Amino acid sequence: MHPVRRSLIALALVATALPALAQSKKELVIGATAGSNIEVLRLGIQPQLEKKGYKLKLVEFNDYVQPNHALAQGSLDANFFQHIIYLNKFKADQKLDLVDIVQGPIAPLGIYSKKRKSIAEIKAGDRITLPNDPSNLARALVLLEQHKLLTIKPGLDPLRVSEKDIATNPLNLKLQPLEAAQLPRTLDDADFAIINGNFAISSGLKLTEAVVLEKTPDHYLLVAAVQSKNKEQPWARDLAEAFRTAEFKAVLKKNFPGYARPSFLQ
């Protein structure tokens, strides 16, 4: 056989084998933040995918930066820790080619205190710690406004407000933004702390212990994310489908009461 023809046949065989190799991927590495987010995967998603022949490795993170970089660099196949607003801002700022594939549940943002039993007991000059990443800072400020503790300048996008957008702070509350994972540790010193649900739970707090729980809107539900090029891979479709099953809904009902959920899991 002519060498050129032999080479063309070999290339054709490799090309036809590539889709099969993609479909045969059965080992997945999925990242999530500590606490409820990784437990949702461990109890609700991992068993379903293992029944389909996948081998899953779950990787735990303690911040909101590393999981997206690890995904973009390929050390993760998917992650589950962020809402769509955070994902869209982060990937735009960092120029990462990531995409969401399905919504999932989230432990609500809450206001916690070891010193006060209700938000009505707040006093002038109280120190409140809250998340410092822009999307969750905005979320915390809106929560404070909803409880009439401050006001935000009118006409602004509530998803993007920051401390500079506070119009009035009648009690002169001292707001201290910190890395989200550190917030539970501030409860011994701060008067109140606004803590993301997963980090509250991972620190031993219960959602029922919050003096206030956020009524979480859909845009703050968590999403599973993958590299854009993998969105239509069979394993990515299987991962997304696992979030939509009656089996997953039953796991949430049993193990994660009080969590905000997308409509298809109600």
N, C-alpha and C positions, 0 to 999 in steps of 0.2 A: 504493500500500500504506500502511496506517495506520502512523504513526511508531512506535508502541509495538510493533506486530507486527514491524516491520523491526528494531527494537533487540533483541527477543527472539531473532530468527533469527540476528542477528550474534553475540549472546552464545553461542548454541548452537554456532555454527560455531567460535568461539574455544575453547569447552570441549572439543569433539571433537578439536581440533587439538593440545591440550596433551599427551595421551599420545604422539602421534606425534612431537612435538618432543622429549619426554623420550627416546624410543627412538632418535632420530636423533643423539644426543650422541656424537660421535666423536673429540673432543679431550679427553684426560685429562691431569691434572697430578698426579703421585704423588710424595710425599716419602719420603725414607729417610735414615738416618744414614750418615755416610761409611764407606768400607771395604766389607766384605763385603755389607752389607745392600743398598746401592744397586747393587752389582755383580750380586747375585742377580736384581734386577729388570732390569738392563741386558742380561744374558746369557740369562736364563731366561724372563722374562715379556714384556718389550717386543717381541721378535720375534714371539711368538705373537699378541699383540694387533694388531700392525701387519698381520699376515696377514689379520686380520678387518676391516681397514679403519680401525683406530684410529690416531690420531696421539698419541704419548706425549711428555710433557715430564717428565723426572725432576729433582727438586730435592733437593740435598744439604744436610743439616743436621749440625751438630757438637754438638748437645746433645739432651737428652730432653724438653725443654719446648716449644720452638717448633713441632715437627711437629704436635702435637695442637691447639695454638691455631690454627695455620694451617688445619688441617682444619676445625675448628669455625667459623672465620670465612669459609670458602669459597674461600680461595686455593689449597687443595689439594682434589682429589676423593677421594683416599685416601692413606694412609701405611702404611709397613711398616718398623717399627723396634723394636717393644715386645712384651713378652709380656702375656698376658691379665691377670695380677695387677697389673702396672703400669698398664695401660689402665683397669681397673676402679677402682683407687684414684684415679688422676689425674682421670678424668671425674667421679667423685663429689666430690672435693675442689674441683674447678674448676667444677662444675655444667655439664658439657659433654654434649651429646646425641650420643654416638658409640657405635659398635657394631663388633665384630669380624665378619668374613665368612668367613675361612678361616685355618687355621694354615699356617705355612711353616717352613723350616729356620732354624737359628741356629748361629753359631759359638760353641762352648762357652766359658763363663767359664774363665779359667785363672790360675794363680799363676806369675808370671814373676820371674826374677832374673838380674842380671848378675854377682852376687857369689857365688852358690851354685849348685851343679849339681843339688841335690835338696832336697826338703823335709826330709830327714833331717839336713841340715847347719844347720838353723835353730838360733840361739843365743839365750840369755837376753837380753832387752832389745832384740831386733831390731825395726826399724821396718817396719811393713807398711802400705802404702797400699791403699785399697779404695774402691769406689763409695759416694757419699754419698746417692744417692736411696734412699728407704726399702726398696723391694722388692729392689733389687740389693745393698744393704747386708745385708739379711737373708740373701740368697742366699750372699754372701761369708762371713758368720759361720757359716752351716751348713757350708760347705765346710771352713772351718778346724776346726770341731768334728769333722767326719768324719775328719780327719787327726789327731785327738787333740791339737790345739794349744790348745784351750780347751774349756770346757763351757758350755752354755746352761741356764738354769734349767728344770727339768722342768715339763711340763704346758702349755707355751706353744705358740702357733701358730708353726711354723718359718717361715712365709711373712711374719711380721710382727715378728720379733725385732729388737732393736736393741742398741747397746752397753750400755745399762742392764740388759739381760737376761743378760749374761755372768755365770755363776756362779763359774767359776774360770779363771784365766789364769796357770798355773804358771810360765811362762817370762817373765812380765811383759812380754809383747809390746806394743809401742807401736803402736796402731791409729790410722791417720790417714785418715778419710774425706775424699774429694775428688771434684770433678765428674768423671764417668766419662771424658770425653774427655781430661782432663789426666793420667790415670794413666800412660800410656806414658812421659811425660816425667819421671816420678819415678824411673825405673829406675836412673839414674846415682847417685842419692842414697839411696833406700830399699833395704833389704835384700831385700824382696820386694814385689811389686805384684800385686794381684788385679784383672785387667783383663777387661772385656767383650770377647768375641771380635772384634766388628766394629771396635772401636777398636784392638785389638792389631794386626789385619791392616792397617788404614789407616795405622798408624805404621811398618809394615815388619816387624813380628814375624810369625813363623810359628806355627801351632798346635803344631807338633812341637817348638818351642823352649820350651814351657811346662814347668815342673818338675812341675806337676799340672794336669790338665784335668778339669773337672766332668763327671760322668755326668749329663747334662741330663735332668731329668724333663719330662714332657709339658707341665706348666703353665708351663714357662719357654721353650717354643717361641714363636717370633714369630708375630704375627697381622697380617693386613692389616685396616685399619680404615677405615670411612666414616662419614659422618653417618647417623644412624638412618633419616632420611627417604629415604635413597638405597639402603638395603639391598637392595630388590627391583628396582632399576633394571636394565635389560638390561646396561648396561656394568659394573655391579657384579657381576652374575652371571658375565659373561664374564671379569672379572678373577679372581674366585674359582676359576672352572673352570681357568684357565691354571696355577694352582698344583697341579692334580690330574692333569695329563697325563703320559703316558709321555715326551713331549718334555722337560718340565721335569725329570723324574727323571733323564734322560740328561745334562742340563746339570749337575745337582748331582754326579752320579757323576764326570764329567770334570773339572769346575772347582772343586768344593768338597768334596774328600774330608775325612772326619772331622767333618763337620757333623751335629748332631743333627737328626732329621727326624720328622715325624708318621708314624703307622703306614701311611697310604696312599701314602707315598713310600719305604717300605722295600723 
